[in-house]
């Protein structure tokens, strides 16, 4: 059986969408990171960036515009590469912040 390129590409696109939706659903079930977690304390994590007092913090920096944030910029919370198995607030901040390009 010979699969046409067009059919193959549609199958790849559909599979990619399904995997993306499954990933988002899985992340939605993750618990939020607490500011008192050991890693959060070490990284000066604040769920509300405007309450950050660390010298490295600059106005406008927040998790939702950080390269480590694994959600969309409009998501209220999403997974983060720094806190495995947990979500961070989109309005949060920590010293691992790196601006998205």
Secondary structure by P-SEA (a helix, b strand, c coil): ccccaaaaaaaaaaaaaaaaaaaaaaaaabbbbbcccaaaaaacccccccccccccccccccccccccccccccccbbbbcccccbbbbcccccccccccc
